[in-house]
Amino acid sequence: MKLKQVDTILLVQSMEVSRQFYTGLLGLEILHDWQTMLVFKERLSILQASELQPQNEIQGFIQSGTEARSNVVIYLQSDDLETCCQQLTAAGVRFLHGIITLPWERIFRIYDPDGYLIEIGEPH
């Protein structure tokens, strides 16, 4: 059997809040919009958690709060890390930390409205 990575789907509490965050603030472009699920051109998707099917079987899987979110990091890149960091700060986005330099690149990390961690780095 051979599988391939096609998409990463994040379950969100509010589609409208998450839509605004990912499209309005982060500038991700929508590839598909199915009202309760958005697929971005970057192959990240968000899905209204209450709409995950089949609902009867899946409700035990969905956790409230941020317990499961601490094991997921979404990685994005910016050509201008400082400006990106300043704009997100001005927008009131919650930061885990500001810009740091790692051996392989510079990054900072923020939280999305559902508590998912987003790492933003600059291209090599």
N, C-alpha and C positions, 0 to 999 in steps of 0.2 A: 504494500500500500504506500502511495506517495501523496502527501497532502501539500497544499501551498497556502501561505498566509494571504487572505483576500481582504480582510477588514478587521478592525477592532471596534467593538460596540460597547459604549458606555450606557448604563441604565441611569436615567436622570429623573428627578422628582418633578421638575417643571420644564416642559419642552420650550415654552416661550422664554423663560429666563435663560436657559441654556442656549437657545437659538441666538438670542441677543449677545450673549457672552462670546460664543464661538464665531459668529458672523460679524456682528457689529463691532466688538472690541478687538478680537484677535484677527479678524479679516479672512477667516477661512471661507472658501467658495463652495457653494452647494452643488453637488453633482445630481442628487435625487432628493426630492421632498415628498414624503408620503404622509404628511401631517403629524403622525405620531413617531416618525423616524426620519432623521436627516442623514444622508451620506455626503460627506465632504469630498472634494476632489483629492484631498490628501489621504483618502481611504480610512478616515476615522468616521465613526457613526455615533449618533446619539439616539436613544430610543426611550420613549416615555415608559418608565418602569411598570406602571399599572397596565400597560398594553401588551406586555410580553405574553406570548401565547405558548401553549394552552394555559389559560389563567388558573384553573383548578390545580394543575400539577405543579406549576411554577411558583405559586405564592410562598411555599416553604423555602424556596431558594433565595428569594429577595429579602435582603436584610434592610431594616431601617437604620438610619444613621450612617456613620462613615466607617464601620468596622472593616468591611472588605475593601474599601477604597485605598487603604494604606499600602496595599501590595501592588498598586498599578501606578506607573509613571508614563505620562504622555510626553513624547519628545517632539518639539517644534524648533524651527530655526528662524533667525532674524538676521538680515544683512546689516542692521544697525542696532546692536544690543543695547547701547546706552539709551537711545531714543525710545526704543521699545520699553525698556524698564521704566523710564520717566513717564511715558504715557499710561502705563498700567498703574503706576503709583498714583498719578493724578486722577485716574478713574476709580480709585479706592479699592483696587483688587487686593486681596489678602496674600501676602508674601510669606513663604517659608524662610527665604533669605535673599539678600541682594546678590549682585554679581560677584562671583568667585572665579578664580583661575585654577583649572585642573591641568594635569600634565598634557591632556589632549585637546582642551578647548576652554573657553570662558562660558559660564552659564549663570542663570538665576532660576529660582523655582517659585511658582505661584500655585494657588488653589483655584479650581473652577467653582461655580456656585454649589455643586454637589459634594465638594471636598476632594475631588480627584486632583492629584498632584501633576502639575505641568512643568516640565523642564524646558527652558528656552535657551538655546545655545546659538553660537554663530558658526557659519560654515568654515571649514578649514581652508 
